[in-house]
């Protein structure tokens, strides 16, 4: 039964996410019969699975929503903003019930007020019911404002002293967040629906539901793989098995003394074939981890729509490239950073409709979420056509908050100024928003992207909008690296950060601000010896420099020599991870090599001062021949 439950939750989550997206589209095209039919079928399918699992409360909620869509698709009702709000509230309640099922607990009843609004909507009396509720809500308030001035409110005083008021307040929230009386169906239920104190069992158990970690982990590690890809893996495994048998036969021949040219040639062919097959198998297995990024993107239209409606804005979220594939583990880690960027774009990027009209823009703003593959990288773009960001104001705000000095601010160009929003504690907002703030938390976004071996950059134009560009590797399991050496010790640096390798000649080194620098195609770049970054003693002058490019800065990494490029299979260091080490890999000769986290090494401060030209010359003079 547990396996059936997990299968249902995976399928139902996908269905509900699809329903959410179709609802956002339906709001723009309320007469689209095809959309109405698809949403109806989505709720019908979820209801069927919930009925099989015995989740009666979920069945009730889906049945009412299904009936409402039946009336909409038959033309008996017409979609209105109030009706759409009720439908979206119902989908949120369905998702909440999924959370209980995920913990292997039957969900409690939905909010009685929600069920009542659904029934009113089905009968076509939702607008009348809303007006009556508003009138009823204001009437008691008027009467309550005229208490008997001669006497204190003894009931309120007793409740405050005994704590009865808190208990009374908790009971409704536990049963759905509403103080409304239970529906007629609930009144006639037998004793198992109530505890001994008269409190509904569902309300009493909701706060005490333990989080079933085992089930959650199982669900997160589930992955859907196209059977064609599994067939490819199976075929390659069979080919490798045949090649292994051939190598075994050749080994026996060689051990028996058969070393003629034909046998050695056959051995060479078999080894080359095995190398090719293993490489193909590695690529095929990696593809089984790849998932369409659209599965991540599909939940964002609803988030953007709800936030825009809350703020009184008109926003359309445009999704592009949802078929782009990316490593499944990266999809999970990208969810929160993208939510933050989208909420920031809607809240602080897009202007209010009247502001947009005043500057000649359409009242509806556009937020674009796009993904594409470029070589061995995935590029994700979050862009808006809103007010944009002013680099001058960003620099001034960073100086005001003490994040940088005025001298540092004057030396920053436009791109570097925009990247100041990633500094911890930076915010352009004069007051803190409970939704988001341009720059508030963006440092967390950058940290999460960096953990995925990616980079994030920002571009903005005042009055035209802001664009965030995220670059990520296709997978975290294999990382292209450049092998560099300090003496005989090899290290690996991510190839994605390497722009070029160049020799370091002392006559070309210039001292700027106490640092040794090189002039490379119009850029003055500091030289940071790898030995200094690792806090090792600098034995000799670096012979080569690796031009490293990060999101907000570039520098030249001083090394002794380099050993070429490799595709490193990353082994994580979970129990012990030194600073500046992202993981380890094993070379073809069996040697273990550290993969360096260049950003963390740079930020530790061990080598940020660089080394002066005079120091380089002094080191060269005393270095052994």
C-alpha positions as CSV (number, residue, x, y, z in Angstrom):
1,X,0.0,0.0,0.0
2,X,2.9,2.3,0.7
3,X,4.2,1.9,-2.8
4,X,0.8,2.6,-4.2
5,X,0.6,5.8,-2.1
6,X,4.0,7.0,-3.3
7,X,3.0,6.4,-7.0
8,X,-0.2,8.3,-6.4
9,X,1.6,11.2,-4.9
10,X,4.1,11.5,-7.7
11,X,1.4,11.3,-10.4
12,X,-1.1,13.6,-8.5
13,X,1.6,16.3,-7.8
14,X,2.3,16.5,-11.5
15,X,-1.4,16.6,-12.3
16,X,-2.0,19.4,-9.8
17,X,0.9,21.4,-11.0
18,X,-0.4,21.1,-14.5
19,X,-3.9,22.2,-13.3
20,X,-2.3,25.2,-11.6
21,X,-0.7,26.3,-14.9
22,X,-3.9,25.7,-16.8
23,X,-5.8,27.8,-14.3
24,X,-3.5,30.7,-14.9
25,X,-4.0,30.3,-18.6
26,X,-7.7,29.9,-18.2
27,X,-7.9,33.2,-16.4
28,X,-6.7,34.9,-19.6
29,X,-8.9,32.7,-21.8
30,X,-12.1,32.0,-19.7
31,X,-14.0,30.6,-22.7
32,X,-11.4,28.0,-23.7
33,X,-13.4,24.7,-23.6
34,X,-10.3,22.6,-24.1
35,X,-8.7,24.0,-21.0
36,X,-11.9,23.5,-19.0
37,X,-12.0,19.9,-20.1
38,X,-8.3,19.3,-19.2
39,X,-8.7,20.8,-15.7
40,X,-11.9,18.8,-15.1
41,X,-10.1,15.6,-16.1
42,X,-7.2,16.5,-13.7
43,X,-9.5,16.8,-10.7
44,X,-11.4,13.6,-11.8
45,X,-8.1,11.6,-11.9
46,X,-7.0,12.9,-8.5
47,X,-10.4,12.0,-7.0
48,X,-10.2,8.5,-8.4
49,X,-6.8,7.8,-6.9
50,X,-7.8,9.4,-3.5
51,X,-10.9,7.2,-3.4
52,X,-8.8,4.1,-4.0
53,X,-6.5,5.1,-1.0
54,X,-9.6,5.8,1.2
55,X,-8.8,9.6,1.5
56,X,-12.4,10.5,1.8
57,X,-11.9,14.2,2.7
58,X,-9.7,14.7,-0.4
59,X,-12.4,12.9,-2.5
60,X,-15.1,15.3,-1.2
61,X,-13.0,18.4,-2.0
62,X,-12.1,17.1,-5.5
63,X,-15.7,16.1,-6.2
64,X,-17.1,19.5,-5.4
65,X,-14.4,21.2,-7.6
66,X,-15.1,18.7,-10.4
67,X,-18.8,19.5,-10.3
68,X,-18.0,23.2,-10.5
69,X,-15.9,22.6,-13.7
70,X,-18.6,20.4,-15.1
71,X,-20.9,23.4,-14.9
72,X,-18.3,25.7,-16.4
73,X,-17.5,23.5,-19.4
74,X,-21.2,22.9,-20.1
75,X,-21.8,26.7,-20.2
76,X,-24.1,26.7,-17.1
77,X,-21.7,29.0,-15.3
78,X,-19.1,31.6,-16.5
79,X,-15.7,32.2,-14.9
80,X,-15.4,35.4,-12.8
81,X,-12.5,36.7,-10.6
82,X,-14.4,35.6,-7.4
83,X,-14.9,32.1,-8.9
84,X,-11.3,31.8,-9.8
85,X,-10.2,32.8,-6.3
86,X,-12.3,29.9,-4.9
87,X,-10.9,27.4,-7.4
88,X,-7.3,28.4,-6.6
89,X,-8.1,28.1,-2.9
90,X,-9.4,24.6,-3.5
91,X,-6.2,23.6,-5.4
92,X,-4.1,24.9,-2.4
93,X,-6.2,22.8,0.0
94,X,-5.7,19.8,-2.2
95,X,-1.9,20.3,-2.1
96,X,-2.1,20.7,1.6
97,X,-3.9,17.3,1.8
98,X,-1.1,15.8,-0.3
99,X,1.3,16.8,2.5
100,X,-0.7,14.7,5.0
101,X,-0.7,11.7,2.7
102,X,3.0,12.1,2.2
103,X,3.4,11.6,6.0
104,X,1.1,8.5,5.8
105,X,-1.7,10.3,7.6
106,X,-5.3,10.7,6.4
107,X,-5.9,14.4,5.7
108,X,-8.4,16.2,7.9
109,X,-11.5,17.9,6.4
110,X,-11.1,21.0,4.3
111,X,-12.1,24.4,5.7
112,X,-15.9,24.3,6.0
113,X,-16.1,27.9,4.6
114,X,-14.2,26.8,1.5
115,X,-16.6,23.8,1.0
116,X,-19.6,26.2,1.5
117,X,-18.2,28.6,-1.1
118,X,-17.7,25.8,-3.5
119,X,-21.4,24.7,-3.1
120,X,-22.5,28.4,-3.5
121,X,-20.4,28.6,-6.7
122,X,-21.9,25.4,-8.1
123,X,-25.4,26.8,-7.4
124,X,-24.5,30.1,-9.0
125,X,-25.0,32.0,-5.8
126,X,-21.3,32.8,-5.0
127,X,-21.6,36.5,-5.5
128,X,-24.7,36.8,-3.4
129,X,-23.2,34.7,-0.7
130,X,-20.1,37.0,-0.6
131,X,-22.2,40.1,-0.3
132,X,-24.3,38.5,2.5
133,X,-21.1,37.4,4.3
134,X,-19.7,40.9,4.1
135,X,-22.9,42.4,5.5
136,X,-23.0,39.9,8.3
137,X,-19.4,40.6,9.1
138,X,-19.9,44.3,9.5
139,X,-23.3,44.1,11.4
140,X,-22.1,42.4,14.6
141,X,-19.0,44.6,14.6
142,X,-21.3,47.7,14.9
143,X,-23.3,46.1,17.7
144,X,-20.2,45.0,19.5
145,X,-18.8,48.6,19.6
146,X,-21.5,49.6,22.1
147,X,-20.9,47.5,25.3
148,X,-22.5,48.3,28.6
149,X,-20.1,50.9,30.0
150,X,-21.3,50.2,33.5
151,X,-19.9,46.6,33.7
152,X,-16.6,45.1,32.6
153,X,-16.6,42.2,30.1
154,X,-16.6,39.3,32.7
155,X,-16.4,36.6,30.0
156,X,-13.3,38.1,28.4
157,X,-11.7,38.6,31.8
158,X,-12.3,35.0,32.8
159,X,-11.0,33.7,29.5
160,X,-7.8,35.8,29.9
161,X,-7.1,34.5,33.4
162,X,-7.9,30.8,32.8
163,X,-6.5,30.5,29.3
164,X,-9.8,29.3,27.9
165,X,-9.6,31.9,25.2
166,X,-6.4,30.5,23.8
167,X,-7.9,27.0,23.8
168,X,-11.0,28.2,22.0
169,X,-8.9,30.0,19.5
170,X,-6.8,26.9,18.7
171,X,-9.7,24.6,18.1
172,X,-11.0,26.3,14.9
173,X,-7.5,26.7,13.4
174,X,-6.7,23.1,13.9
175,X,-9.8,22.1,12.0
176,X,-9.1,24.2,9.0
177,X,-8.3,27.8,10.1
178,X,-12.0,28.9,10.4
179,X,-14.4,29.4,13.3
180,X,-17.4,28.4,11.2
181,X,-19.6,25.5,12.5
182,X,-19.1,22.1,11.0
183,X,-21.0,21.2,7.9
184,X,-24.2,19.0,8.0
185,X,-22.3,16.0,6.8
186,X,-19.9,16.2,9.8
187,X,-22.7,16.6,12.4
188,X,-24.2,13.2,11.9
189,X,-20.9,11.2,12.0
190,X,-20.4,8.5,14.7
191,X,-18.2,8.7,17.8
192,X,-14.9,8.0,16.0
193,X,-15.1,11.5,14.5
194,X,-14.9,13.1,17.9
195,X,-12.5,12.7,20.8
196,X,-13.7,12.3,24.4
197,X,-13.6,16.1,25.0
198,X,-15.8,16.7,22.0
199,X,-13.0,17.9,19.8
200,X,-12.9,16.5,16.3
201,X,-10.2,13.9,15.9
202,X,-8.9,15.6,12.7
203,X,-8.4,18.8,14.6
204,X,-6.7,17.2,17.5
205,X,-4.2,15.2,15.5
206,X,-3.1,17.8,13.0
207,X,-0.4,19.5,15.1
208,X,0.9,16.1,16.2
209,X,1.6,14.6,12.8
210,X,5.2,13.4,12.8
211,X,7.3,13.9,9.7
212,X,8.0,10.5,8.2
213,X,11.5,11.1,7.0
214,X,11.8,7.7,5.4
215,X,8.8,8.3,3.1
216,X,10.0,11.8,2.2
217,X,13.5,10.5,1.2
218,X,12.0,7.8,-0.9
219,X,9.9,10.3,-2.8
220,X,12.8,12.7,-3.4
221,X,15.0,10.0,-4.8
222,X,12.5,8.7,-7.2
223,X,13.2,9.5,-10.8
224,X,11.4,8.9,-14.1
225,X,13.5,7.5,-16.9
226,X,12.6,7.0,-20.6
227,X,12.6,3.3,-21.3
228,X,14.6,4.0,-24.5
229,X,17.5,5.3,-22.3
230,X,17.3,2.2,-20.1
231,X,17.4,0.0,-23.2
232,X,20.5,1.9,-24.4
233,X,22.2,1.2,-21.0
234,X,21.3,-2.4,-21.2
235,X,22.6,-2.8,-24.8
236,X,25.9,-1.1,-23.8
237,X,26.2,-3.4,-20.7
238,X,25.8,-6.4,-23.0
239,X,28.5,-5.1,-25.4
240,X,30.9,-4.5,-22.6
241,X,30.2,-8.1,-21.4
242,X,31.2,-9.4,-24.8
243,X,34.4,-7.3,-24.9
244,X,35.3,-8.5,-21.4
245,X,35.0,-12.1,-22.7
246,X,37.3,-11.3,-25.6
247,X,39.9,-9.7,-23.3
248,X,39.7,-12.7,-21.0
249,X,40.5,-15.0,-24.0
250,X,43.3,-12.8,-25.1
251,X,44.8,-12.8,-21.6
252,X,44.8,-16.5,-21.5
253,X,46.6,-16.6,-24.9
254,X,49.2,-14.1,-23.7
255,X,49.8,-16.0,-20.5
256,X,50.3,-19.2,-22.5
257,X,53.1,-17.5,-24.4
258,X,51.2,-16.5,-27.6
259,X,52.6,-13.0,-28.2
260,X,52.6,-12.8,-32.0
261,X,51.7,-9.5,-33.7
262,X,48.1,-10.7,-34.5
263,X,47.4,-11.4,-30.8
264,X,48.8,-8.0,-29.7
265,X,46.8,-6.2,-32.4
266,X,43.6,-8.0,-31.3
267,X,44.4,-6.9,-27.7
268,X,44.8,-3.3,-28.8
269,X,41.5,-3.4,-30.7
270,X,39.7,-4.9,-27.7
271,X,41.1,-2.3,-25.3
272,X,40.1,0.5,-27.6
273,X,36.6,-0.9,-28.0
274,X,36.2,-1.2,-24.3
275,X,37.3,2.4,-23.8
276,X,34.7,3.5,-26.3
277,X,32.0,1.4,-24.8
278,X,32.7,2.6,-21.2
279,X,32.6,6.2,-22.4
280,X,29.3,5.6,-24.1
281,X,27.9,3.8,-21.0
282,X,29.0,6.7,-18.8
283,X,27.2,9.2,-21.0
284,X,24.1,7.0,-21.2
285,X,23.9,6.6,-17.4
286,X,24.4,10.3,-17.0
287,X,21.4,10.9,-19.3
288,X,19.2,8.8,-17.0
289,X,19.8,11.5,-14.3
290,X,18.7,14.2,-16.7
291,X,15.1,15.6,-16.3
292,X,13.3,18.3,-18.3
293,X,13.5,21.6,-16.4
294,X,9.9,22.2,-17.2
295,X,9.0,20.0,-14.2
296,X,10.5,22.7,-12.1
297,X,9.2,25.7,-14.1
298,X,5.5,24.5,-14.0
299,X,4.9,25.7,-10.5
300,X,6.0,29.3,-11.1
301,X,3.1,30.7,-13.1
302,X,0.8,30.1,-10.1
303,X,3.3,31.8,-7.7
304,X,3.7,34.8,-10.0
305,X,-0.1,35.1,-10.6
306,X,-1.0,35.0,-6.9
307,X,1.7,37.5,-5.9
308,X,0.7,39.9,-8.7
309,X,-2.9,39.7,-7.7
310,X,-1.9,40.3,-4.0
311,X,0.0,43.4,-5.1
312,X,-2.6,44.7,-7.5
313,X,-0.3,44.3,-10.5
314,X,-0.8,42.8,-13.9
315,X,2.0,40.3,-14.7
316,X,2.4,37.5,-17.2
317,X,5.1,34.9,-16.6
318,X,6.5,33.7,-20.0
319,X,8.3,30.3,-19.9
320,X,10.7,29.2,-22.6
321,X,12.9,26.2,-23.1
322,X,11.1,23.9,-20.6
323,X,12.2,20.9,-22.6
324,X,15.9,21.6,-21.6
325,X,17.3,18.8,-19.5
326,X,19.4,19.2,-16.4
327,X,20.6,16.9,-13.6
328,X,17.8,16.0,-11.2
329,X,19.7,16.9,-8.1
330,X,20.3,20.4,-9.5
331,X,16.6,20.8,-10.2
332,X,15.8,20.3,-6.5
333,X,18.4,22.8,-5.4
334,X,17.3,25.4,-8.0
335,X,13.8,25.7,-6.7
336,X,14.3,28.2,-3.9
337,X,16.7,30.6,-5.8
338,X,14.3,30.8,-8.8
339,X,11.3,31.4,-6.5
340,X,13.2,34.3,-4.9
341,X,14.2,35.9,-8.2
342,X,10.7,35.6,-9.6
343,X,9.1,37.1,-6.5
344,X,11.7,39.9,-6.6
345,X,10.9,40.6,-10.2
346,X,7.1,40.8,-9.6
347,X,7.4,42.7,-6.4
348,X,10.2,45.2,-7.1
349,X,10.9,44.9,-10.8
350,X,7.4,45.3,-12.4
351,X,5.8,48.7,-11.8
352,X,2.1,49.3,-10.9
353,X,-0.2,49.5,-14.0
354,X,-0.7,53.3,-13.8
355,X,3.1,53.8,-13.5
356,X,3.7,51.7,-16.6
357,X,1.0,53.5,-18.6
358,X,2.5,56.9,-17.5
359,X,5.9,56.0,-19.1
360,X,4.4,54.5,-22.3
361,X,4.5,50.8,-21.3
362,X,1.6,48.4,-21.5
363,X,-0.2,48.0,-18.1
364,X,0.7,44.3,-18.0
365,X,4.3,43.5,-17.1
366,X,6.2,40.5,-18.4
367,X,8.6,38.2,-16.4
368,X,10.5,35.8,-18.6
369,X,11.8,32.5,-17.3
370,X,14.0,30.8,-19.9
371,X,16.4,27.8,-20.1
372,X,18.7,26.7,-22.8
373,X,21.8,24.6,-23.3
374,X,25.1,26.1,-24.4
375,X,27.8,23.6,-24.9
376,X,28.3,21.7,-21.7
377,X,26.4,24.3,-19.6
378,X,22.8,25.2,-18.9
379,X,21.8,28.9,-19.0
380,X,18.7,30.0,-17.0
381,X,17.5,33.5,-17.5
382,X,15.0,35.4,-15.2
383,X,14.2,38.8,-16.9
384,X,11.5,41.5,-16.3
385,X,10.6,44.5,-18.3
386,X,10.2,46.7,-15.2
387,X,11.9,49.7,-13.8
388,X,15.4,48.4,-13.8
389,X,18.3,49.2,-11.4
390,X,20.5,52.3,-11.3
391,X,24.2,51.5,-10.8
392,X,24.8,54.9,-9.2
393,X,22.1,54.4,-6.6
394,X,23.4,50.9,-5.9
395,X,26.9,52.2,-5.3
396,X,25.6,55.0,-3.0
397,X,23.5,52.6,-1.0
398,X,26.4,50.1,-0.6
399,X,28.5,53.0,0.8
400,X,25.7,54.2,3.0
401,X,25.4,50.7,4.5
402,X,29.1,50.5,5.0
403,X,29.5,47.5,2.7
404,X,32.2,49.2,0.6
405,X,34.3,52.4,1.0
406,X,33.8,55.5,-1.2
407,X,37.2,54.8,-2.8
408,X,36.1,51.3,-3.8
409,X,32.8,52.6,-5.1
410,X,34.5,55.1,-7.4
411,X,36.6,52.3,-8.9
412,X,33.6,50.1,-9.9
413,X,32.3,49.9,-13.4
414,X,28.6,49.4,-14.2
415,X,28.7,45.6,-14.2
416,X,30.6,45.5,-10.9
417,X,28.1,48.0,-9.4
418,X,25.1,45.8,-10.3
419,X,26.8,42.8,-8.7
420,X,26.9,44.7,-5.4
421,X,23.3,43.5,-4.8
422,X,24.8,40.1,-4.1
423,X,26.6,41.4,-1.0
424,X,25.1,40.1,2.3
425,X,23.0,42.8,4.0
426,X,22.5,44.9,0.8
427,X,19.0,46.3,0.1
428,X,17.7,49.2,-1.9
429,X,14.4,49.2,0.0
430,X,13.8,51.9,2.5
431,X,11.5,49.6,4.4
432,X,11.5,45.8,4.7
433,X,8.9,44.1,2.5
434,X,7.4,40.8,3.8
435,X,7.4,39.5,0.2
436,X,10.9,40.4,-1.1
437,X,13.4,43.1,-1.5
438,X,15.7,43.7,-4.4
439,X,19.0,42.4,-3.0
440,X,17.6,41.1,0.2
441,X,18.5,37.4,0.1
442,X,20.2,37.7,-3.3
443,X,23.4,36.7,-1.5
444,X,21.7,33.5,-0.5
445,X,20.7,33.0,-4.2
446,X,24.3,33.4,-5.3
447,X,25.6,31.1,-2.5
448,X,23.1,28.3,-3.6
449,X,24.1,28.7,-7.3
450,X,27.8,28.6,-6.3
451,X,27.3,25.3,-4.5
452,X,26.1,23.9,-7.8
453,X,29.4,25.0,-9.4
454,X,27.5,27.7,-11.3
455,X,27.7,31.5,-11.6
456,X,25.0,34.2,-11.6
457,X,25.3,37.6,-13.3
458,X,22.9,40.6,-13.4
459,X,22.3,43.1,-16.2
460,X,19.9,46.0,-15.9
461,X,18.9,49.1,-17.7
462,X,16.9,51.9,-16.0
463,X,13.4,52.0,-17.3
464,X,13.9,48.8,-19.4
465,X,14.2,46.0,-16.9
466,X,16.6,43.6,-15.2
467,X,18.0,40.2,-16.3
468,X,19.6,37.6,-14.1
469,X,21.7,35.0,-16.0
470,X,22.5,31.7,-14.2
471,X,25.2,29.4,-15.8
472,X,25.2,25.8,-14.5
473,X,27.1,22.7,-15.5
474,X,24.9,19.9,-17.1
475,X,25.6,17.6,-14.2
476,X,27.3,17.6,-10.8
477,X,28.6,14.0,-11.1
478,X,31.2,14.8,-13.8
479,X,33.2,18.1,-13.8
480,X,35.6,19.2,-16.5
481,X,38.7,20.4,-14.7
482,X,42.2,21.8,-15.5
483,X,45.0,20.0,-13.7
484,X,47.6,22.5,-12.4
485,X,50.7,21.8,-10.4
486,X,52.6,23.3,-7.5
487,X,55.9,21.5,-7.6
488,X,54.9,17.8,-7.9
489,X,51.5,18.2,-6.3
490,X,48.6,18.3,-8.7
491,X,45.3,20.2,-8.1
492,X,42.2,20.5,-10.1
493,X,40.3,23.8,-10.8
494,X,36.9,23.9,-12.6
495,X,37.4,24.4,-16.3
496,X,34.3,26.6,-16.5
497,X,36.2,29.4,-14.7
498,X,39.3,29.2,-16.9
499,X,39.5,31.8,-19.7
500,X,43.1,31.1,-20.8
501,X,46.6,30.1,-19.7
502,X,49.5,32.4,-20.2
503,X,53.2,32.6,-19.2
504,X,54.3,35.0,-16.5
505,X,57.3,37.1,-17.6
506,X,58.7,39.4,-14.8
507,X,59.4,42.2,-17.3
508,X,55.6,42.3,-18.1
509,X,54.5,42.4,-14.4
510,X,53.6,45.8,-13.1
511,X,53.0,46.8,-9.5
512,X,49.6,48.5,-8.9
513,X,48.6,49.4,-5.3
514,X,51.2,47.1,-3.9
515,X,50.0,44.2,-6.0
516,X,51.7,42.4,-8.9
517,X,49.5,42.7,-11.9
518,X,49.4,41.8,-15.6
519,X,47.9,43.8,-18.4
520,X,45.8,41.4,-20.5
521,X,43.8,42.8,-23.4
522,X,42.8,46.0,-21.8
523,X,42.3,44.6,-18.3
524,X,44.7,45.0,-15.3
525,X,44.5,41.8,-13.4
526,X,46.1,40.9,-10.0
527,X,48.4,37.9,-9.8
528,X,47.4,35.5,-6.9
529,X,49.9,32.6,-6.5
530,X,48.1,29.4,-5.7
531,X,50.7,28.8,-3.0
532,X,49.5,31.9,-1.2
533,X,45.8,30.9,-1.5
534,X,46.6,27.6,0.1
535,X,48.8,29.2,2.7
536,X,51.8,27.4,1.5
537,X,55.3,28.8,1.5
538,X,56.1,30.3,-1.9
539,X,59.2,28.4,-3.0
540,X,59.6,29.9,-6.5
541,X,58.1,32.5,-8.8
542,X,55.0,31.2,-10.6
543,X,55.9,30.3,-14.2
544,X,52.4,30.3,-15.6
545,X,49.1,32.1,-14.9
546,X,45.6,30.8,-15.3
547,X,43.2,33.6,-16.0
548,X,40.2,32.8,-13.7
549,X,36.8,34.4,-14.5
550,X,34.1,34.6,-11.7
551,X,30.8,36.4,-11.6
552,X,32.1,39.5,-10.0
553,X,35.9,39.5,-10.5
554,X,38.8,38.1,-12.5
555,X,42.4,37.3,-11.5
556,X,45.4,35.4,-12.6
557,X,46.2,32.2,-10.6
558,X,49.9,31.8,-10.4
559,X,51.0,28.1,-10.8
560,X,54.3,26.2,-11.6
561,X,52.9,24.3,-14.5
562,X,49.8,22.5,-15.8
563,X,49.0,18.9,-16.8
564,X,46.0,19.2,-19.1
565,X,42.3,18.8,-19.0
566,X,40.3,15.9,-17.5
567,X,36.6,15.0,-16.9
568,X,36.7,14.5,-13.1
569,X,34.3,12.1,-11.4
570,X,33.6,14.1,-8.2
571,X,33.9,12.3,-4.9
572,X,32.4,14.4,-2.1
573,X,34.1,14.8,1.3
574,X,31.2,14.6,3.7
575,X,32.8,14.0,7.1
576,X,35.8,16.2,6.6
577,X,36.0,19.0,4.0
578,X,38.9,21.5,4.3
579,X,38.2,25.1,3.3
580,X,38.6,25.7,-0.4
581,X,38.2,22.1,-1.3
582,X,35.1,21.1,-3.3
583,X,35.8,17.4,-3.5
584,X,38.4,14.9,-4.8
585,X,38.9,12.9,-7.9
586,X,41.1,10.0,-8.9
587,X,43.4,10.2,-12.0
588,X,44.0,7.4,-14.4
589,X,47.2,6.6,-12.6
590,X,45.3,6.2,-9.3
591,X,46.5,9.4,-7.8
592,X,44.0,11.3,-5.6
593,X,43.7,15.0,-6.6
594,X,41.9,17.8,-4.7
595,X,39.3,19.8,-6.6
596,X,39.6,23.4,-5.5
597,X,36.7,25.7,-4.7
598,X,38.3,28.9,-6.1
599,X,35.6,31.2,-4.8
600,X,36.0,30.0,-1.3
601,X,39.8,30.1,-1.5
602,X,39.6,33.7,-2.7
603,X,37.2,34.8,0.1
604,X,39.2,33.2,3.0
605,X,41.5,36.1,2.6
606,X,44.7,34.1,2.7
607,X,45.8,35.4,-0.7
608,X,43.6,38.3,-1.4
609,X,46.5,40.8,-1.0
610,X,48.3,39.1,-3.9
611,X,52.1,39.5,-4.1
612,X,54.1,42.5,-5.2
613,X,56.5,42.5,-8.2
614,X,59.4,43.2,-5.8
615,X,58.5,40.1,-3.8
616,X,58.3,38.0,-7.0
617,X,61.8,39.2,-8.0
618,X,63.2,38.5,-4.5
619,X,61.7,35.0,-4.6
620,X,63.3,34.4,-8.0
621,X,66.7,35.6,-6.7
622,X,66.7,33.2,-3.7
623,X,64.9,30.3,-5.4
624,X,67.1,27.2,-6.0
625,X,68.2,26.6,-9.5
